[in-house]
Amino acid sequence: MQISEKELSSIKMLLNEEDLLVKKFQMLAENAETEDVKNKMMDISKKHQGHFNELYSKLS
């Protein structure tokens, strides 16, 4: 499947946004005051990592 320049640009933008969200939620998890909040932030980080991985797989 051929990806257009516009699609590639959009995927790159989304990859950057998902990567930023992964890092933000990891930081929030590291600074959480309770295990419950820490676990929730890590779950959200993993969800965004999954989004990142799915988008990245479209480039291969």
Biopython code that builds the backbone (N, CA, C, O; Angstrom):
import numpy as np
from Bio.PDB.StructureBuilder import StructureBuilder

atoms = [
    (1, "MET", "N", (0.832, -1.179, 0.000)),
    (1, "MET", "CA", (0.000, 0.000, 0.000)),
    (1, "MET", "C", (0.880, 1.248, 0.000)),
    (1, "MET", "O", (1.809, 1.368, 0.799)),
    (2, "GLN", "N", (0.579, 2.150, -0.887)),
    (2, "GLN", "CA", (1.338, 3.393, -1.017)),
    (2, "GLN", "C", (0.714, 4.475, -0.134)),
    (2, "GLN", "O", (-0.498, 4.686, -0.173)),
    (3, "ILE", "N", (1.531, 5.152, 0.655)),
    (3, "ILE", "CA", (1.057, 6.226, 1.532)),
    (3, "ILE", "C", (1.427, 7.556, 0.892)),
    (3, "ILE", "O", (2.573, 7.771, 0.498)),
    (4, "SER", "N", (0.444, 8.445, 0.794)),
    (4, "SER", "CA", (0.697, 9.763, 0.208)),
    (4, "SER", "C", (1.513, 10.620, 1.181)),
    (4, "SER", "O", (1.623, 10.305, 2.366)),
    (5, "GLU", "N", (2.076, 11.697, 0.659)),
    (5, "GLU", "CA", (2.855, 12.619, 1.501)),
    (5, "GLU", "C", (1.976, 13.216, 2.602)),
    (5, "GLU", "O", (2.423, 13.385, 3.736)),
    (6, "LYS", "N", (0.730, 13.530, 2.264)),
    (6, "LYS", "CA", (-0.188, 14.107, 3.244)),
    (6, "LYS", "C", (-0.483, 13.095, 4.353)),
    (6, "LYS", "O", (-0.495, 13.450, 5.532)),
    (7, "GLU", "N", (-0.719, 11.839, 3.976)),
    (7, "GLU", "CA", (-0.964, 10.795, 4.971)),
    (7, "GLU", "C", (0.264, 10.570, 5.842)),
    (7, "GLU", "O", (0.148, 10.412, 7.057)),
    (8, "LEU", "N", (1.435, 10.556, 5.224)),
    (8, "LEU", "CA", (2.684, 10.367, 5.964)),
    (8, "LEU", "C", (2.889, 11.499, 6.964)),
    (8, "LEU", "O", (3.282, 11.265, 8.107)),
    (9, "SER", "N", (2.622, 12.717, 6.531)),
    (9, "SER", "CA", (2.747, 13.872, 7.409)),
    (9, "SER", "C", (1.782, 13.759, 8.595)),
    (9, "SER", "O", (2.154, 14.066, 9.727)),
    (10, "SER", "N", (0.568, 13.328, 8.341)),
    (10, "SER", "CA", (-0.427, 13.158, 9.407)),
    (10, "SER", "C", (-0.003, 12.068, 10.382)),
    (10, "SER", "O", (-0.138, 12.231, 11.595)),
    (11, "ILE", "N", (0.506, 10.960, 9.859)),
    (11, "ILE", "CA", (0.958, 9.864, 10.724)),
    (11, "ILE", "C", (2.124, 10.324, 11.597)),
    (11, "ILE", "O", (2.173, 10.002, 12.784)),
    (12, "LYS", "N", (3.057, 11.071, 11.021)),
    (12, "LYS", "CA", (4.194, 11.586, 11.796)),
    (12, "LYS", "C", (3.718, 12.503, 12.912)),
    (12, "LYS", "O", (4.225, 12.430, 14.032)),
    (13, "MET", "N", (2.742, 13.373, 12.616)),
    (13, "MET", "CA", (2.202, 14.277, 13.610)),
    (13, "MET", "C", (1.538, 13.482, 14.742)),
    (13, "MET", "O", (1.730, 13.783, 15.920)),
    (14, "LEU", "N", (0.760, 12.471, 14.369)),
    (14, "LEU", "CA", (0.097, 11.641, 15.372)),
    (14, "LEU", "C", (1.102, 10.853, 16.207)),
    (14, "LEU", "O", (0.921, 10.699, 17.415)),
    (15, "LEU", "N", (2.159, 10.354, 15.570)),
    (15, "LEU", "CA", (3.209, 9.649, 16.309)),
    (15, "LEU", "C", (3.831, 10.562, 17.363)),
    (15, "LEU", "O", (4.047, 10.152, 18.504)),
    (16, "ASN", "N", (4.114, 11.800, 16.971)),
    (16, "ASN", "CA", (4.703, 12.754, 17.914)),
    (16, "ASN", "C", (3.756, 13.021, 19.082)),
    (16, "ASN", "O", (4.186, 13.076, 20.234)),
    (17, "GLU", "N", (2.467, 13.187, 18.784)),
    (17, "GLU", "CA", (1.491, 13.446, 19.836)),
    (17, "GLU", "C", (1.354, 12.250, 20.780)),
    (17, "GLU", "O", (1.306, 12.424, 21.998)),
    (18, "GLU", "N", (1.293, 11.052, 20.230)),
    (18, "GLU", "CA", (1.181, 9.857, 21.073)),
    (18, "GLU", "C", (2.432, 9.670, 21.927)),
    (18, "GLU", "O", (2.336, 9.301, 23.097)),
    (19, "ASP", "N", (3.603, 9.924, 21.347)),
    (19, "ASP", "CA", (4.855, 9.807, 22.098)),
    (19, "ASP", "C", (4.865, 10.788, 23.268)),
    (19, "ASP", "O", (5.281, 10.441, 24.373)),
    (20, "LEU", "N", (4.411, 12.002, 23.020)),
    (20, "LEU", "CA", (4.343, 13.003, 24.076)),
    (20, "LEU", "C", (3.385, 12.563, 25.192)),
    (20, "LEU", "O", (3.691, 12.731, 26.373)),
    (21, "LEU", "N", (2.242, 12.007, 24.825)),
    (21, "LEU", "CA", (1.282, 11.534, 25.823)),
    (21, "LEU", "C", (1.853, 10.380, 26.646)),
    (21, "LEU", "O", (1.650, 10.316, 27.859)),
    (22, "VAL", "N", (2.566, 9.472, 25.985)),
    (22, "VAL", "CA", (3.208, 8.362, 26.716)),
    (22, "VAL", "C", (4.146, 8.933, 27.777)),
    (22, "VAL", "O", (4.104, 8.519, 28.936)),
    (23, "LYS", "N", (4.983, 9.875, 27.383)),
    (23, "LYS", "CA", (5.964, 10.452, 28.309)),
    (23, "LYS", "C", (5.289, 11.229, 29.439)),
    (23, "LYS", "O", (5.712, 11.146, 30.593)),
    (24, "LYS", "N", (4.240, 11.984, 29.107)),
    (24, "LYS", "CA", (3.541, 12.762, 30.135)),
    (24, "LYS", "C", (2.906, 11.857, 31.188)),
    (24, "LYS", "O", (3.026, 12.106, 32.387)),
    (25, "PHE", "N", (2.231, 10.804, 30.727)),
    (25, "PHE", "CA", (1.570, 9.925, 31.690)),
    (25, "PHE", "C", (2.573, 9.096, 32.484)),
    (25, "PHE", "O", (2.298, 8.739, 33.629)),
    (26, "GLN", "N", (3.728, 8.783, 31.904)),
    (26, "GLN", "CA", (4.782, 8.106, 32.664)),
    (26, "GLN", "C", (5.301, 9.030, 33.765)),
    (26, "GLN", "O", (5.539, 8.596, 34.892)),
    (27, "MET", "N", (5.474, 10.314, 33.425)),
    (27, "MET", "CA", (5.937, 11.289, 34.409)),
    (27, "MET", "C", (4.908, 11.434, 35.530)),
    (27, "MET", "O", (5.263, 11.476, 36.707)),
    (28, "LEU", "N", (3.636, 11.511, 35.154)),
    (28, "LEU", "CA", (2.586, 11.614, 36.169)),
    (28, "LEU", "C", (2.577, 10.384, 37.070)),
    (28, "LEU", "O", (2.371, 10.499, 38.279)),
    (29, "ALA", "N", (2.798, 9.217, 36.489)),
    (29, "ALA", "CA", (2.842, 7.985, 37.279)),
    (29, "ALA", "C", (4.006, 8.016, 38.268)),
    (29, "ALA", "O", (3.862, 7.618, 39.424)),
    (30, "GLU", "N", (5.149, 8.488, 37.805)),
    (30, "GLU", "CA", (6.332, 8.545, 38.667)),
    (30, "GLU", "C", (6.129, 9.490, 39.847)),
    (30, "GLU", "O", (6.715, 9.296, 40.912)),
    (31, "ASN", "N", (5.302, 10.506, 39.655)),
    (31, "ASN", "CA", (5.089, 11.506, 40.701)),
    (31, "ASN", "C", (3.765, 11.337, 41.449)),
    (31, "ASN", "O", (3.391, 12.186, 42.258)),
    (32, "ALA", "N", (3.074, 10.258, 41.180)),
    (32, "ALA", "CA", (1.784, 10.025, 41.837)),
    (32, "ALA", "C", (1.975, 9.754, 43.324)),
    (32, "ALA", "O", (2.955, 9.142, 43.748)),
    (33, "GLU", "N", (1.016, 10.225, 44.094)),
    (33, "GLU", "CA", (1.107, 10.060, 45.546)),
    (33, "GLU", "C", (0.546, 8.731, 46.033)),
    (33, "GLU", "O", (0.878, 8.284, 47.131)),
    (34, "THR", "N", (-0.300, 8.095, 45.228)),
    (34, "THR", "CA", (-0.873, 6.814, 45.646)),
    (34, "THR", "C", (-0.641, 5.765, 44.561)),
    (34, "THR", "O", (-0.464, 6.089, 43.386)),
    (35, "GLU", "N", (-0.647, 4.516, 44.977)),
    (35, "GLU", "CA", (-0.481, 3.411, 44.018)),
    (35, "GLU", "C", (-1.628, 3.368, 43.026)),
    (35, "GLU", "O", (-1.426, 3.039, 41.857)),
    (36, "ASP", "N", (-2.830, 3.696, 43.479)),
    (36, "ASP", "CA", (-4.001, 3.683, 42.609)),
    (36, "ASP", "C", (-3.842, 4.674, 41.457)),
    (36, "ASP", "O", (-4.094, 4.343, 40.298)),
    (37, "VAL", "N", (-3.423, 5.882, 41.791)),
    (37, "VAL", "CA", (-3.215, 6.913, 40.763)),
    (37, "VAL", "C", (-2.045, 6.514, 39.865)),
    (37, "VAL", "O", (-2.116, 6.667, 38.645)),
    (38, "LYS", "N", (-0.978, 6.007, 40.462)),
    (38, "LYS", "CA", (0.187, 5.567, 39.689)),
    (38, "LYS", "C", (-0.209, 4.507, 38.669)),
    (38, "LYS", "O", (0.179, 4.579, 37.503)),
    (39, "ASN", "N", (-0.985, 3.518, 39.118)),
    (39, "ASN", "CA", (-1.406, 2.447, 38.215)),
    (39, "ASN", "C", (-2.301, 2.969, 37.096)),
    (39, "ASN", "O", (-2.190, 2.524, 35.954)),
    (40, "LYS", "N", (-3.183, 3.906, 37.416)),
    (40, "LYS", "CA", (-4.072, 4.478, 36.406)),
    (40, "LYS", "C", (-3.259, 5.242, 35.356)),
    (40, "LYS", "O", (-3.519, 5.122, 34.159)),
    (41, "MET", "N", (-2.288, 6.017, 35.799)),
    (41, "MET", "CA", (-1.448, 6.792, 34.868)),
    (41, "MET", "C", (-0.628, 5.846, 33.987)),
    (41, "MET", "O", (-0.438, 6.115, 32.801)),
    (42, "MET", "N", (-0.146, 4.752, 34.556)),
    (42, "MET", "CA", (0.612, 3.783, 33.758)),
    (42, "MET", "C", (-0.289, 3.094, 32.738)),
    (42, "MET", "O", (0.130, 2.839, 31.609)),
    (43, "ASP", "N", (-1.527, 2.792, 33.135)),
    (43, "ASP", "CA", (-2.478, 2.192, 32.193)),
    (43, "ASP", "C", (-2.734, 3.118, 31.010)),
    (43, "ASP", "O", (-2.779, 2.678, 29.861)),
    (44, "ILE", "N", (-2.902, 4.404, 31.306)),
    (44, "ILE", "CA", (-3.140, 5.377, 30.230)),
    (44, "ILE", "C", (-1.903, 5.502, 29.342)),
    (44, "ILE", "O", (-2.015, 5.597, 28.120)),
    (45, "SER", "N", (-0.730, 5.502, 29.960)),
    (45, "SER", "CA", (0.514, 5.561, 29.189)),
    (45, "SER", "C", (0.626, 4.359, 28.246)),
    (45, "SER", "O", (1.005, 4.508, 27.085)),
    (46, "LYS", "N", (0.295, 3.182, 28.751)),
    (46, "LYS", "CA", (0.354, 1.966, 27.925)),
    (46, "LYS", "C", (-0.654, 2.019, 26.782)),
    (46, "LYS", "O", (-0.379, 1.533, 25.685)),
    (47, "LYS", "N", (-1.825, 2.610, 27.039)),
    (47, "LYS", "CA", (-2.834, 2.754, 25.991)),
    (47, "LYS", "C", (-2.290, 3.617, 24.849)),
    (47, "LYS", "O", (-2.462, 3.294, 23.674)),
    (48, "HIS", "N", (-1.631, 4.723, 25.220)),
    (48, "HIS", "CA", (-1.062, 5.599, 24.191)),
    (48, "HIS", "C", (0.138, 4.953, 23.502)),
    (48, "HIS", "O", (0.385, 5.205, 22.323)),
    (49, "GLN", "N", (0.883, 4.122, 24.228)),
    (49, "GLN", "CA", (1.975, 3.382, 23.590)),
    (49, "GLN", "C", (1.413, 2.432, 22.540)),
    (49, "GLN", "O", (2.002, 2.252, 21.475)),
    (50, "GLY", "N", (0.277, 1.829, 22.846)),
    (50, "GLY", "CA", (-0.395, 0.964, 21.874)),
    (50, "GLY", "C", (-0.819, 1.728, 20.635)),
    (50, "GLY", "O", (-0.675, 1.237, 19.515)),
    (51, "HIS", "N", (-1.347, 2.943, 20.836)),
    (51, "HIS", "CA", (-1.703, 3.799, 19.691)),
    (51, "HIS", "C", (-0.468, 4.097, 18.846)),
    (51, "HIS", "O", (-0.503, 4.020, 17.618)),
    (52, "PHE", "N", (0.639, 4.444, 19.538)),
    (52, "PHE", "CA", (1.892, 4.740, 18.845)),
    (52, "PHE", "C", (2.339, 3.542, 18.010)),
    (52, "PHE", "O", (2.684, 3.681, 16.836)),
    (53, "ASN", "N", (2.328, 2.361, 18.635)),
    (53, "ASN", "CA", (2.771, 1.146, 17.944)),
    (53, "ASN", "C", (1.903, 0.844, 16.721)),
    (53, "ASN", "O", (2.408, 0.449, 15.670)),
    (54, "GLU", "N", (0.602, 1.034, 16.872)),
    (54, "GLU", "CA", (-0.327, 0.784, 15.761)),
    (54, "GLU", "C", (-0.056, 1.741, 14.603)),
    (54, "GLU", "O", (-0.018, 1.328, 13.444)),
    (55, "LEU", "N", (0.129, 3.001, 14.919)),
    (55, "LEU", "CA", (0.443, 3.987, 13.875)),
    (55, "LEU", "C", (1.784, 3.668, 13.209)),
    (55, "LEU", "O", (1.910, 3.729, 11.986)),
    (56, "TYR", "N", (2.764, 3.334, 14.014)),
    (56, "TYR", "CA", (4.099, 3.023, 13.480)),
    (56, "TYR", "C", (4.052, 1.833, 12.545)),
    (56, "TYR", "O", (4.772, 1.785, 11.547)),
    (57, "SER", "N", (3.201, 0.870, 12.871)),
    (57, "SER", "CA", (3.107, -0.327, 12.034)),
    (57, "SER", "C", (2.569, 0.008, 10.630)),
    (57, "SER", "O", (2.796, -0.742, 9.680)),
    (58, "LYS", "N", (1.870, 1.116, 10.511)),
    (58, "LYS", "CA", (1.330, 1.528, 9.203)),
    (58, "LYS", "C", (2.441, 2.004, 8.259)),
    (58, "LYS", "O", (2.242, 2.093, 7.048)),
    (59, "LEU", "N", (3.597, 2.305, 8.823)),
    (59, "LEU", "CA", (4.711, 2.802, 8.012)),
    (59, "LEU", "C", (5.535, 1.679, 7.394)),
    (59, "LEU", "O", (6.368, 1.934, 6.523)),
    (60, "SER", "N", (5.316, 0.436, 7.831)),
    (60, "SER", "CA", (6.126, -0.661, 7.293)),
    (60, "SER", "C", (5.446, -1.323, 6.125)),
    (60, "SER", "O", (5.988, -2.267, 5.549)),
]
sb = StructureBuilder()
sb.init_structure("model")
sb.init_model(0)
sb.init_chain("A")
sb.init_seg("    ")
for serial, (resi, resn, name, xyz) in enumerate(atoms, 1):
    if name == "N":
        sb.init_residue(resn, " ", resi, " ")
    sb.init_atom(name, np.array(xyz, "f"), 0.0, 1.0, " ", f" {name:<3s}", serial, name[0])
structure = sb.get_structure()
